[in-house]
Amino acid sequence: MSTRQDSRVVKETQTTPSTREKESLLNQPKAVWAVFFASIIAFMGLGLVDPILTLIAEDLNASQSQVTLLFTSYNAVMAVAAIITGAISSRLGAKWTLICGIVIIALFSALGGLSNNIWAIVGWRAVWGLGNALFVATALVAIISLSKGGNAKAIILYEAAIGLGISVGPLLGGLLGGFSWRGPFLGVALLMVIAFFAVLIFMPTLKDQAAVKRGTSLAEPFRAMKHRSLVVFGIGAALYNFGFFTVLAYAPFVMGLDVHGLGYVFLAWGILLAITSVFMAPKLQQRMGTVRAMCLMFTLFAALLLAIGIWTNIHWVPIIAVILSGAVMGNNNTLVTTAVMNAAPVERSTASAAYNFLRFIGAAVAPYMAGKLAEWFNPHVPFITAAVFVILSGLIVGFNYHHVKHVDHAGSNH
């Protein structure tokens, strides 16, 4: 990381690097925990619908590929909206951008729960994706700016919130889905109302006055893509997301479980994701370096997807492989996020916007593609295809090692 970037980090946190390193991960201001709690609820939306996909398909007479559009519409809007998050947050400030995102998520998750046909839910999930885009990009920057202990600890906190949200989401989806598929949607809306008040009361107004004066341009995320390292990680994450969202959107259809069973499987998956993102990923970074550890995780994930693709009809194989994939994904999420934050000499919000735009393209295409591949061929093909994409992500990062290896040294500074 450049000297200019290091000085900005110090300025944002009003402390020295040595002081930051001594700070405990759990010794954080109330504002950090408010954003942390809101992040958990926001990321519940990702895994929330996993256990109820089959219920929605049955109740609303929808095909598997139509139901996977609940992920595709959500992620497609997140990809496009990622470009505008920097311009919005620079004008509103982190706090009010987060609050806007929370309000949109609460309102449109409630509307989804009150809908009576699959296309209405797909549409409301798309607008929900806009709220999540505003929230996700800003939450990471807010936690880094407000937290004590340095970049690395802040990213671990953020990834822990993601892991908890993703793990609790399926559990909540399974429990509330046992009454009705509408329950999880309405449950998230209620929890987001609580998150709204937490952020409103405890988070201070953070506003980058310099960014406001110059007016962050919509073109800045595209300008950031002139940095090859950022593009490499973005494309790698887009290909990796073909695997990630094939697991989330299509694996529920091949496990042969009811709504409660699916909830418990994805709970176990999410718990492993949360634990490894917080405790194992930093150790892998220290021992192997960020880039090499990332490529190892891509390889292991591809192997698990291939196992599901080969033994799709033996229900315990997808169940075990999906649960184990949580450990791989947890490590990889932290590794990639750390790498992106140190990849290019641009503002973090701009780097986050460019990266989210690239990665959510893969996240948007993958769910619908998985459903269609199963309809056109058989249930084995989506997982084998996803394994190929994940292998490609590892190859792209690996072949560009010379251009991205600097993130290993940048990460060690924090």
Stockholm file with secondary structure:
# STOCKHOLM 1.0

chainA/1-414         MSTRQDSRVVKETQTTPSTREKESLLNQPKAVWAVFFASIIAFMGLGLVDPILTLIAEDLNASQSQVTLLFTSYNAVMAVAAIITGAISSRLGAKWTLICGIVIIALFSALGGLSNNIWAIVGWRAVWGLGNALFVATALVAIISLSKGGNAKAIILYEAAIGLGISVGPLLGGLLGGFSWRGPFLGVALLMVIAFFAVLIFMPTLKDQAAVKRGTSLAEPFRAMKHRSLVVFGIGAALYNFGFFTVLAYAPFVMGLDVHGLGYVFLAWGILLAITSVFMAPKLQQRMGTVRAMCLMFTLFAALLLAIGIWTNIHWVPIIAVILSGAVMGNNNTLVTTAVMNAAPVERSTASAAYNFLRFIGAAVAPYMAGKLAEWFNPHVPFITAAVFVILSGLIVGFNYHHVKHVDHAGSNH
#=GR chainA/1-414 SS CCHHHHHHHHHHHTSCHHHHHHSCTTCCCHHHHHHHHHHHHHHHHHHTTTTTHHHHHHHTTCCHHHHHHHHHHHHHHHHHHHHHHHHHHHHHCHHHHHHHHHHHHHHHHHHHHTCCSHHHHHHHHHHHHHHHHHHHHHHHHHHHHHCSSCHHHHHHHHHHHHHHHHHHHHHHHHHHHTTCTHHHHHHHHHHHHHHHHHHHHHCCCCCCHHHHHHCCCTTHHHHHTTSHHHHHHHHHHHHHHHHHHHHHHTGGGTSCCCHHHHHHHHHHHHHHHHHIIIIIHHHHHHHHCHHHHHHHHHHHHHHHHHHHHHSTTSTHHHHHHHHHHHHHHHHHHHHHHHHHHTTSSSCHHHHHHHHHHHHHHHHHHHHHHHHHHHHHTCTTHHHHHHHHHHHHHHHHHHHTHHHHTHHHHHHHTC
#=GC SS_cons         CCHHHHHHHHHHHTSCHHHHHHSCTTCCCHHHHHHHHHHHHHHHHHHTTTTTHHHHHHHTTCCHHHHHHHHHHHHHHHHHHHHHHHHHHHHHCHHHHHHHHHHHHHHHHHHHHTCCSHHHHHHHHHHHHHHHHHHHHHHHHHHHHHCSSCHHHHHHHHHHHHHHHHHHHHHHHHHHHTTCTHHHHHHHHHHHHHHHHHHHHHCCCCCCHHHHHHCCCTTHHHHHTTSHHHHHHHHHHHHHHHHHHHHHHTGGGTSCCCHHHHHHHHHHHHHHHHHIIIIIHHHHHHHHCHHHHHHHHHHHHHHHHHHHHHSTTSTHHHHHHHHHHHHHHHHHHHHHHHHHHTTSSSCHHHHHHHHHHHHHHHHHHHHHHHHHHHHHTCTTHHHHHHHHHHHHHHHHHHHTHHHHTHHHHHHHTC
//
